[in-house]
Amino acid sequence: MTVRVPAKVNLQLGVGPTRDDGYHDLVNVFHAVSLFDEVTAAHAGRLEVRVQAAPHSRVAVEGVPADDDNLAVRAARLVAARLDVEPHVALRIRKAIPVAGGMAGGSADAAAALVACARLWDDREQPVLARDDLMELGAELGSDVPFAVLGGTAVGVGRGERLTSALTRGTFHWVFATADGGLSTPAVYAECDRIREAAGEGAPRPSVSEELMTALATGDAKGLGAALTNDLQAAALSLRPSLGRVLGAGHDLGAAGAVVSGSGPTCAFLAETEEDAAGLAVALDATGVAAQVLRASGPVPGATVV
């Protein structure tokens, strides 16, 4: 059973106060884009996992764990426990989503494993695990996993796991600039807290941007570019100052919008048209500020059996 799953970009990431459980209250507008990992699940005598770069992809997979630290492995165990079967499955993960790049590649693989294992083991006419059930399981693994199951464009609240699909008209065209080496998500959140504390600022209660939602609903790329926000961006720039040069290069080259994706270090640039995105990608690559430049469009569906 092979499942294709998309990367995400955060159109808005509003970070609120720390909760009693240690997480932050979030308003997270997720947008699924056409950079895909694939996870294949096959019957096996034990649980095993193999990770490789997708064909024609330059994703560095050497640091991706092949044990229970891999969210896809934990996803398989969750599905097996829910269906009361042994977690005997061989998972093959083919990655085109940047690793530790703020585009939820690990969460995407977990979502794909949830769907693949459920289909592999739950062969009844009326399966026990529907998509909503898999999203609920995904929330046990991480805040981004339910959205990777759902896809499209959605507003997430709480830790980001409580999702409502957002009306989106048309297709938006993106250019992504990746960096060598990742950024630790917990470290970026901690730096965000440190910066706020040093400035004497409390964490505001985040709310959804009306300008952003209007731009999505009307297909207004220029308006969407102007409305992109990420409360973690200052922290990512503090930990990786070179990202400032990347964002500046995209602005100078005419991007309609620029933002650090999630906790970084990937930078996302929105173009007004597909042709603009093609030109921006070539020009940005020529500057040498990024390890790799990738194009994608969105929104696209979530985890899908292929």
C-alpha positions in Angstrom: 0.0 0.0 0.0 1.6 3.2 -1.2 0.5 6.6 0.1 1.6 10.0 -1.3 1.7 12.9 1.2 2.5 16.6 0.8 4.7 19.2 2.5 3.1 22.2 4.1 3.9 25.9 4.4 2.5 28.0 7.2 0.7 31.0 5.8 0.2 32.3 9.3 1.8 31.0 12.4 0.6 32.9 15.5 2.3 31.8 18.7 0.5 32.5 22.0 1.2 31.8 25.6 2.7 28.6 26.9 0.0 26.2 28.2 0.0 24.0 31.3 1.0 21.1 29.1 4.1 22.9 27.9 2.8 23.6 24.4 2.0 27.0 23.1 -1.5 28.1 22.0 -1.3 28.5 18.2 -3.2 29.8 15.3 -1.8 28.0 12.4 -3.0 28.4 8.8 -1.6 25.4 7.0 -1.3 25.1 3.2 -0.4 21.8 1.5 2.0 22.1 -1.5 3.1 19.8 -4.2 6.3 18.5 -2.7 5.6 14.9 -1.9 7.0 12.0 0.2 5.8 8.5 -0.5 5.4 5.8 2.1 4.9 2.1 1.1 3.6 -0.4 3.7 4.0 -4.1 3.0 3.3 -7.2 5.2 6.5 -8.4 6.9 7.7 -10.7 9.7 8.6 -7.7 11.9 8.4 -3.9 11.9 11.2 -2.5 9.7 11.8 0.8 8.0 14.0 2.0 5.1 14.4 5.7 4.2 15.7 6.9 0.8 15.7 10.0 -1.3 13.0 10.1 -4.0 14.2 9.8 -7.6 15.7 13.1 -8.8 15.6 14.5 -5.2 18.6 15.9 -3.4 17.1 15.4 0.1 19.7 14.4 2.7 18.2 11.4 4.4 21.3 10.3 6.4 20.0 11.8 9.6 16.5 10.4 9.3 16.0 7.8 12.1 15.1 4.2 11.2 13.7 3.3 14.6 11.0 4.4 17.0 12.3 8.0 16.8 10.8 8.0 13.3 7.2 9.2 13.5 6.2 6.9 10.8 7.2 3.9 12.9 5.3 5.2 15.8 2.3 5.8 13.5 2.4 2.1 12.5 2.4 1.0 16.1 -0.6 3.3 16.9 -2.6 1.8 14.0 -1.7 -1.8 15.0 -2.7 -1.1 18.6 -6.0 0.4 17.6 -6.8 -2.6 15.2 -5.4 -5.1 17.7 -2.9 -6.6 15.2 0.9 -7.2 15.4 2.8 -4.2 14.0 4.6 -6.4 11.5 5.1 -4.1 8.5 7.9 -3.0 6.2 7.8 0.7 5.7 9.7 2.2 2.7 9.9 6.0 2.9 10.9 8.0 -0.2 11.6 11.6 0.6 11.3 14.7 -1.5 10.3 17.0 1.3 13.3 18.8 2.9 14.4 17.2 6.2 14.2 19.4 9.3 13.2 22.3 7.0 10.0 23.5 8.6 7.8 21.8 6.0 6.6 19.0 8.3 8.3 16.1 6.4 8.5 13.8 9.4 4.8 14.6 10.2 3.9 13.9 6.6 5.5 10.5 6.7 3.6 9.7 9.9 0.3 10.7 8.2 1.2 8.5 5.2 2.0 5.6 7.5 -1.3 6.0 9.3 -3.2 5.8 6.1 -1.1 3.1 4.5 -1.1 0.8 7.6 -4.9 1.3 8.1 -5.6 0.3 4.5 -3.1 -2.6 4.7 -4.5 -4.2 7.9 -8.1 -3.0 8.0 -9.7 -4.8 5.0 -13.3 -4.9 6.1 -16.1 -3.5 4.0 -16.7 -0.9 6.6 -13.2 0.0 7.9 -12.8 0.7 11.6 -10.5 3.7 11.0 -12.0 6.5 8.9 -10.0 9.6 8.0 -11.2 11.5 11.1 -10.0 8.6 13.3 -6.6 8.7 11.6 -6.4 12.5 12.2 -7.2 11.9 15.9 -4.4 9.3 16.1 -2.1 11.7 14.3 -2.7 14.3 17.0 -1.1 11.9 19.4 2.1 12.0 17.3 2.4 15.7 16.7 0.6 19.0 15.9 1.3 18.8 12.1 0.3 15.2 11.5 -3.5 15.7 11.3 -3.1 18.4 8.7 -0.9 16.1 6.6 -3.8 13.6 6.6 -6.3 16.3 5.7 -4.4 18.5 3.2 -5.7 21.5 1.3 -5.7 24.7 3.3 -6.9 24.7 7.0 -6.9 26.7 10.2 -5.4 24.9 13.2 -5.9 26.0 16.7 -4.9 24.6 20.1 -1.5 23.0 19.4 -2.5 23.4 15.8 -4.2 20.0 15.7 -7.8 21.1 15.8 -8.5 21.8 12.1 -11.1 23.6 10.1 -10.8 23.6 6.3 -10.4 27.1 4.8 -12.1 28.3 1.6 -9.3 28.7 -1.1 -9.9 29.8 -4.7 -7.4 28.9 -7.4 -3.8 27.8 -7.2 -0.9 29.6 -5.6 2.6 29.3 -6.9 5.6 28.9 -4.5 9.4 28.9 -4.6 11.2 27.3 -1.6 14.8 28.0 -0.7 16.3 25.3 1.5 19.4 25.5 3.7 22.1 23.1 4.7 21.3 21.7 8.1 18.0 22.0 10.0 16.7 24.0 12.9 15.4 22.3 16.0 11.7 23.2 16.5 11.9 23.2 20.3 15.0 25.4 20.1 13.2 27.9 17.9 10.2 28.0 20.2 12.6 28.5 23.2 14.3 31.4 21.3 10.9 33.0 20.6 10.1 32.9 24.3 13.6 34.3 25.1 13.2 37.2 22.7 9.8 38.1 24.0 11.0 37.9 27.6 14.0 40.0 26.9 11.8 42.6 25.2 9.4 42.6 28.2 6.6 41.5 25.9 3.9 39.0 26.9 2.7 36.5 24.4 -0.4 37.8 22.7 -3.5 35.6 22.1 -3.2 34.8 18.4 -6.2 35.2 16.0 -6.7 34.4 12.4 -5.8 37.2 10.0 -8.9 38.4 8.1 -6.7 39.8 5.3 -5.2 36.4 4.8 -8.5 34.6 4.7 -9.9 37.1 2.3 -6.9 36.7 0.0 -7.3 32.9 0.1 -11.0 33.0 -0.6 -10.6 35.4 -3.6 -7.4 33.8 -5.0 -5.5 37.0 -4.6 -1.8 36.1 -4.6 -0.6 39.6 -4.1 -2.9 40.0 -1.1 -1.8 36.7 0.3 1.8 37.5 0.0 1.3 40.7 1.9 -0.5 38.8 4.7 2.0 36.1 5.3 3.2 36.1 8.9 5.2 33.8 11.2 5.7 34.6 14.9 8.7 32.2 14.9 10.5 34.1 12.1 12.5 36.4 14.4 13.6 33.4 16.5 14.7 31.5 13.4 16.6 34.5 12.1 18.3 34.9 15.5 19.5 31.3 15.4 20.3 31.4 11.7 21.1 35.0 10.7 21.9 33.9 7.1 18.2 33.4 6.5 17.9 37.2 6.4 19.9 37.3 3.2 17.7 34.6 1.7 14.5 36.5 2.5 16.1 39.7 1.3 17.1 38.1 -2.0 13.5 36.9 -2.6 12.1 40.3 -1.9 14.6 42.0 -4.2 13.8 39.5 -7.0 10.1 40.5 -6.9 8.4 37.8 -4.7 4.8 38.7 -3.8 5.5 37.5 -0.3 8.3 35.9 1.7 8.3 34.1 5.0 10.3 31.5 7.0 8.3 28.2 6.8 7.3 27.0 10.2 10.4 26.8 12.5 12.7 27.1 9.5 15.2 27.1 8.0 13.4 26.8 4.6 12.2 30.1 3.3 9.0 30.3 1.3 8.3 32.8 -1.5 4.9 33.4 -3.1 4.8 34.4 -6.8 1.8 36.0 -8.5 1.8 33.6 -11.5 3.3 30.3 -12.5 5.6 32.2 -14.9 6.7 34.5 -12.2 7.5 31.5 -10.0 9.7 30.0 -12.7 11.6 33.2 -13.2 12.0 33.7 -9.5 13.3 30.2 -9.0 16.0 30.6 -11.6 17.0 34.0 -10.4 17.1 32.9 -6.7 19.1 29.9 -7.6 21.6 32.1 -9.4 22.3 34.1 -6.3 23.7 31.1 -4.4 22.0 32.0 -1.2 20.2 28.7 -0.9 21.3 25.1 -0.8 18.5 24.2 -3.2 15.6 26.0 -4.8 12.3 24.1 -5.3 9.0 25.1 -7.0 5.6 23.9 -5.9 2.0 24.9 -6.0 -1.0 24.6 -3.6 -3.3 23.7 -2.2 -3.1 19.9 -2.9 -4.9 17.0 -1.2 -3.5 15.3 2.0 -2.3 11.7 2.3 -3.6 9.8 -0.7 -3.4 6.2 -1.6 -1.7 5.8 -5.0 
